[in-house]
Amino acid sequence: MLYILLALAFLSATAIVVGAQMFSAGYWLILIFIGLWAACFLGWAIIYLLWLLIVSLLVNKKKEITKPSKFYGYFVKETMSMLLFFSRSKVHMEGVENIPRDTKYLLVANHRSNFDPITCLAKFGKNDLVFVSKPENFSLPIAGGWIHHAGFMAIDRENPKNALVTINKAADYLKNQQVSVGIFPEGTRNKTTEPLLPFKNGALKIATKAQCPIVVAAMKNTREVQHNFPWKRTHIYLHIEVISAEEVKESNTAKLSERVYDILKANV
């Protein structure tokens, strides 16, 4: 979507320059064109945001989603990619060659910043990634309606019975090869000096129920984005390790949780 907006801005600026017959402006033409391109890009970006807002106001957030929408999922991913770009963040990924290409998977990551899900959706979204998320996120302006219809699932962390319903739904998505599912097993953002918070009980049940691969993504520096923006570029590092579906089948939730915890702790 970012490239589409850049292309629209280029075409708009070109049309304005040609229409105004500015080619006699000599070297000033370059500066005029760059200024027009920037202005047109901003204009198209604003139109895109307004469109996102209008669509979010029209969707029914109370409608139960049984099949994630590829339409909504696509624009969620593209919007997250744009946010990552505008935040001046560059993502360096190690172990990306190990990510399964022919099957859906459970993505498990550490959580230190609001840019964690943004980074994951931008970089893993090609595999139709949705997240198990806290209910408050579904009330966010613009984002709430879009993530709801994209297939994101709210989890009730205070009620184990309700939480199990969400876990089963996420496992069904994986069993049916509909989408990959992302979770932050710490349950909330880690604001401490410790590398990780304790995992929530049952966080890895989704994998054991679906018997799917687990992609473990250890993220560094996402919390620096808010401190560096807009003057300094942030380098985000993702270390990726994969636990195969065969290994998941031979293990249990407790052992998987311990192994994932060890991988994350060693690489964050």
N, C-alpha and C positions, 0 to 999 in steps of 0.2 A: 504494500500500500504506500509506503514511503516513496518508492520509485515512481509509482503512478502519480503521486502528488507533485514530485519533482518534474516529471514529464509534462504534466498539465501546466505547471508554472512556466516551464520553458516555452511551450507552445503559446501560452497567453502573452508572455513578454515579447516573443517574436512577432505575434500578430499586432501588438501595440506599436512596436518599432516600425514595422512595415507599413502599418496603417497611417502612422504619423509622418512617414517619409523622412526618417531621421538619419538615413544613410549618409547625408552630407555633413554629419556632425563630426566626422573624422575620429580621432582617438577618444573623444568624449562618448562615442557610441558604446564602447565597452563598458564604461562606468554606468551609463544610462541603462544598458541592457541588464547588468548585474543588479542594479537597484530595482528595476522592474521585476526581474526574476524573483528576488527576495520578497518583494511586495505581493506578487502573485502567489508565491508559495504560501505565505502567511494567510492570504485570503482563502486559498483552497483548503488549507489546514483548518481554518475556522469553520468553513462550510462542512468539512468532514466531521468535526466535533459537534456541530449543530445537528447533523444527521444522526449521529450516535445518540444524542440527547433525545431527539424526537422519537426514534425507534424505541428507546428505553422507556419512554413515557407511555407508549402504546402497547407494550407487551404486558401480559398478565403474569405477575410474579407468583401468584397463588396457584397457577396451573401446575399440576404434577407432571414432571418430565420423565418419561419412560425411555425415550430415545434421544440421546444428545444430538443437537442440531449442528451439522457441519457448517451451515451458513453462519450461525452465531459464533461457532468455534473459530472459524477462519478470521473473522474480524476482531475477536478477542486477541488472537495470536498476533495479528498485524498491528493492532494498536499497542500491544506490549512491546513489540519490536521498535515501534516509533518512539515510545517512551524511553527505551534503552538508548536509542540513538540520540535523542535530544538531551538526555542526561549526561552525555559525553562519556559513556561507559564502553569499554572494550572488554569483551569476554574471551578469556584464554581457556580452552578446554583440553584436558589431558585424559586420554582413554576413550575418546569419542568413538573410536573404531570398534569398541566392544558392545556398543548399544545395539540391541536386537533390531533388525530391520523388517523381519517377517512376522512379528507377533507383537501384541500389546504387552505392556509391562507396568509394574508398580514402581513409580519414581519416589525415592525417599531422600530427603535433604535436610540439612540443618537450617535453623531459622534465626537470623540475627537482624533482619531488616525487611521493610516493606518491599524492597527491591528483589527479595528472594523469589517470590512467585512471578514477578515480572521477568526476571532473568530466565527462570525455568520455562515459562510459557514461550518466550521469544526463541529459546534455543532447542527446546524439545517439542514444541507445538506441532511440528510436522507429523508427529505420530498421534495427532488428535488428543492432546493432553487436557484433562480436566482435573480439578483439585477437590479434595475433601476440605471444606473450609468452615470457619466459624460463622454462625448465623448472621452476625452483624454485617458481614461483607455483602450480604444480599440486599441490604438496605442502602448501600452506597449510591449516590447520584450517578446516573449513566451506567456505571459498571454493574450494579446489582441486577438489572434486568437482563443484561447481556450474558453474564456468567450463569444465571439461572437457566436460560434457554440453551446455553452451550453444553449444559449437563453437569455443571459444578454441583456438589452435594453439601448441604449443611449438616453438621454433626452436633448433637446435643451432648456436650462433654459432662453435663451434670446428671444425665440420666442414662445409665448403661443399656437399658432396654431400647431406648430410642436410638442410641448410638449404634447398637447392633443392626438395626434396620438399615442405617446408612452404610455400614460395613458390608452387609449382604448385597446391597444395591451396587456398591463399587465392585465387589467380587463378580457379580453377574455381568457388569459392563466388560470386565476383563475376560471372563469365560466366553462371552459371545463375541469377543474381538471387536467391540464397538469403539472403545477409546482406551488410551492409557490413563492411569490414575496417579495423581501426585499427592503425597502426604508429608506433613512436618510432624514427626512422631514426638517432638518435644511439646507439642500442643499450643505453644505460644512463642513469641519472640524472646530470645535469650538476651537479656539486658545486663547480664552479670559478666564478670571477668573469667568465668569458667568456660571451657571450650564447648560444653554441651549441658543442657538441662536433662534431668532424668526423663526417659521415655514414658509416654502414657501406656498404661496396660492395654494390650490388645491392638496396638498400632499396626502390627504386622499380620494381624488376622486376615486382612484383605488378601495378602499373598498366599497364605496357607489355604484359604478357602478357594481361591482361583487357581492355585498351583501354577503361577506365572513367574517369569523372571523378575528379579528385583534390580533396578538400576539405582545405585547409591551415588549421590552427587554431593560431594563435600565442597561448600562454597566459601571463598575468602573475599573480604573487602567489600561486600555489598553494603555494609553499614557506612563505608566511607563516601558513598555517592552523595549523600545529603550534605556532607561537610565540604566536598570538593566542588560541587556544582555552584555556579556555572564556570568558574575560572580555571578549574583544573580537571584534566581527564582522570577518570578512575579505571584502574585495571582490576577486573574481577577474574578470579581463578576458580575453575571447576575441575576437581579431580573425580573421575568416574570409575567405579568398579561395578561389576555385574555378578550377581548371584544367579546361576542358571535355574531354569524351571525344575530340572532334575534334582538339584541340590535342595530346592524348596520342598519338593515332595518327600525327600528323605529326612527333613528336619521338622521341628515344631516351632510354635510362635516364640517361645522363650529363647531358644537357641538362635533363631534368626534375629531377634531383637538385639541379643548380645553381640552377634557378629556385625550387624549394621552399625551398632553403637561404636564398636571398636574401629571400624573403617572410618567413620566420620571423625571420631576423636583424634585419630592419627593424622588426619589430613586437613583439619580446619585451623 
